[in-house]
Amino acid sequence: MEKINLFWFRRDLRVDDNRGLFEALNAGLPVVPLFIFDPAILTQFPDPNDARLTFIHQCLSEVDQEFRRYNSSLQVYSSSPEVVFGRLATKYSIQSVFVNTDYEPSAISRDQKVEKLLQSKGIEFLSFKDQVVFHHDEVVKADGKPYTVFTPYSRKWKEKLASGDIPFYDSKKLLYGLKHLSSDYFPELQEIGYKVQSIRFPERSFDQSLIENYAQTRDFPAENGTSRLGIHLRFGTISIRKLTLFAQQYSAVFLNELIWRNFYMDILWHFPHVAVKPFKPAWENIPWRNNETEFECWCAGQTGYPLVDAGMRELNQTGYMHNRVRMIVASFLTKHLLIEWRWGETYFASKLHDYELASNNGGWQWASGSGCDAAPYFRVFSPDLQTKKFDHQFKYIRKWVPEYDTAAYPKPIVDHAFARLRAIETYRKALK
């Protein structure tokens, strides 16, 4: 039987500059590419209308079409990875399985199980850095300990970037190394239990003008001032290496946002407890109010604070929310309403098309004060002041809250001055 290698697509749904795919194709054996709809992951997407599955399916279709030009195809399975690889090990003579590293705790656990299974069958499991520019222990303090404050981390990150070139892995030019397959089956989305959504996703192209003006426009939600590349970074449909080089050339501020993404991934790697607990243990002592009625008002965009409501309605209707507004609605939930950050984090995870555990978790813990290098507990955003600074003409608010300034718009569910003092006092007592 002919020896082959496998490449397992996960959060890297592209053909170009794909490190793991490059390594597989460069290893000297024919390569069978595959993707697995893992039921354990699909449970995180209980809504059959979740547009993220449409996005994934579209990306897989593009990859499959690219492979068919080489008389191959993307092998798509719907089962647990262990079952899939167990079956493949009986069908093929496999030397190695190549992947790109995933840093989330559940992914690490999954990969450990798969690696153990493969090793029992004499098959190598080879994992490569692709989601980030630097990982694991590449950006650490002089004593080898991880950074927990962003500024010195970013300084070291930039020093490391300046000291070497960012590699490019020309995986697209090696596709002749794909195994010729007779199989032409590619499942429809409905077969996996989801409905195709007629939604236009953000372009994956790099807009030079937008990035050059990013520092001036990024905080104003009514403007087209952000890249909207989050969903592409989440599912790996663009190369973080290419985007970093682009940012390095055109915007230090945009580059800093990419470093924040890398920082939170490193935090999740070194401190995996943050996935379910506060980075700072003392935050477990805060007596959250967790009022379910107020939470429902926040979710629905019916708090009586127009900038907060505009953000939540944008999220509910589009699967996206402007980053400045994300901070404002998170601060409002955790400080004004004293509702635990995990409630908001979970809601965002269910709605955001660009949801990514490390960044979402990091952002929520930053807003609540429980995270590393977080906003201090006594910093409570004033929605009115934020509106004056970032939406003073009410363009964003009127787009998403058309009944604003009419009798149909609800009164504020809490007074800002009262809520601010209540939050500061509650935090102060719990953290002393």
HUFEN-V961630 format. One record per backbone hydrogen bond with DSSP energy under -1.0 kcal/mol. NH is the residue of the N-H (numbers start at 1). CO is the residue of the C=O. If there is no record, write none. Layout:
nh=NH co=CO
nh=NH co=CO
This chain:
nh=4 co=93
nh=5 co=30
nh=6 co=96
nh=7 co=32
nh=8 co=98
nh=9 co=34
nh=13 co=235
nh=14 co=12
nh=22 co=18
nh=23 co=19
nh=24 co=20
nh=25 co=21
nh=26 co=22
nh=27 co=24
nh=31 co=177
nh=32 co=5
nh=34 co=7
nh=35 co=75
nh=37 co=77
nh=38 co=36
nh=41 co=38
nh=42 co=38
nh=43 co=39
nh=44 co=41
nh=45 co=42
nh=50 co=47
nh=53 co=50
nh=55 co=51
nh=56 co=52
nh=57 co=53
nh=58 co=54
nh=59 co=55
nh=60 co=56
nh=61 co=57
nh=62 co=58
nh=63 co=59
nh=64 co=60
nh=65 co=61
nh=66 co=62
nh=67 co=63
nh=68 co=64
nh=70 co=67
nh=71 co=68
nh=72 co=67
nh=75 co=33
nh=77 co=35
nh=84 co=80
nh=85 co=81
nh=86 co=82
nh=87 co=83
nh=88 co=84
nh=89 co=85
nh=91 co=87
nh=92 co=88
nh=95 co=4
nh=97 co=124
nh=98 co=6
nh=99 co=126
nh=101 co=128
nh=108 co=104
nh=109 co=105
nh=110 co=106
nh=111 co=107
nh=112 co=108
nh=113 co=109
nh=114 co=110
nh=115 co=111
nh=116 co=112
nh=117 co=113
nh=118 co=114
nh=119 co=115
nh=120 co=116
nh=121 co=118
nh=122 co=119
nh=123 co=118
nh=124 co=95
nh=126 co=97
nh=128 co=99
nh=138 co=135
nh=141 co=145
nh=144 co=141
nh=153 co=149
nh=154 co=150
nh=155 co=151
nh=156 co=152
nh=157 co=153
nh=158 co=154
nh=159 co=155
nh=160 co=156
nh=161 co=157
nh=162 co=158
nh=163 co=159
nh=164 co=161
nh=171 co=169
nh=174 co=171
nh=177 co=174
nh=178 co=175
nh=179 co=31
nh=181 co=71
nh=192 co=189
nh=193 co=190
nh=194 co=189
nh=195 co=48
nh=199 co=197
nh=211 co=207
nh=212 co=208
nh=213 co=209
nh=214 co=211
nh=217 co=213
nh=218 co=214
nh=220 co=217
nh=223 co=220
nh=225 co=223
nh=233 co=229
nh=234 co=230
nh=235 co=231
nh=237 co=232
nh=243 co=239
nh=244 co=240
nh=245 co=241
nh=246 co=242
nh=247 co=243
nh=248 co=244
nh=249 co=245
nh=250 co=246
nh=251 co=247
nh=255 co=251
nh=256 co=252
nh=257 co=253
nh=258 co=254
nh=259 co=255
nh=260 co=256
nh=261 co=257
nh=262 co=258
nh=263 co=259
nh=264 co=260
nh=265 co=261
nh=266 co=262
nh=267 co=263
nh=268 co=264
nh=269 co=265
nh=270 co=266
nh=271 co=267
nh=274 co=271
nh=275 co=272
nh=276 co=273
nh=277 co=273
nh=280 co=370
nh=283 co=280
nh=284 co=281
nh=285 co=282
nh=286 co=283
nh=288 co=286
nh=289 co=338
nh=290 co=338
nh=295 co=291
nh=296 co=292
nh=297 co=293
nh=298 co=294
nh=299 co=295
nh=300 co=296
nh=302 co=297
nh=309 co=305
nh=310 co=306
nh=311 co=307
nh=312 co=308
nh=313 co=309
nh=314 co=310
nh=315 co=311
nh=316 co=312
nh=317 co=313
nh=318 co=314
nh=319 co=315
nh=326 co=322
nh=327 co=323
nh=328 co=324
nh=329 co=325
nh=330 co=326
nh=331 co=327
nh=332 co=328
nh=333 co=329
nh=334 co=330
nh=335 co=331
nh=337 co=332
nh=339 co=333
nh=343 co=340
nh=345 co=341
nh=346 co=342
nh=347 co=343
nh=348 co=344
nh=349 co=345
nh=350 co=346
nh=352 co=348
nh=353 co=319
nh=355 co=352
nh=360 co=356
nh=361 co=357
nh=362 co=358
nh=363 co=359
nh=364 co=360
nh=365 co=361
nh=366 co=362
nh=367 co=363
nh=368 co=364
nh=369 co=365
nh=371 co=365
nh=375 co=366
nh=379 co=376
nh=386 co=382
nh=387 co=383
nh=388 co=384
nh=389 co=385
nh=390 co=386
nh=391 co=387
nh=394 co=391
nh=398 co=394
nh=399 co=395
nh=400 co=396
nh=401 co=397
nh=404 co=401
nh=406 co=403
nh=409 co=406
nh=413 co=303
nh=419 co=415
nh=420 co=416
nh=421 co=417
nh=422 co=418
nh=423 co=419
nh=424 co=420
nh=425 co=421
nh=426 co=422
nh=427 co=423
nh=428 co=424
nh=429 co=425
nh=430 co=426
nh=431 co=427
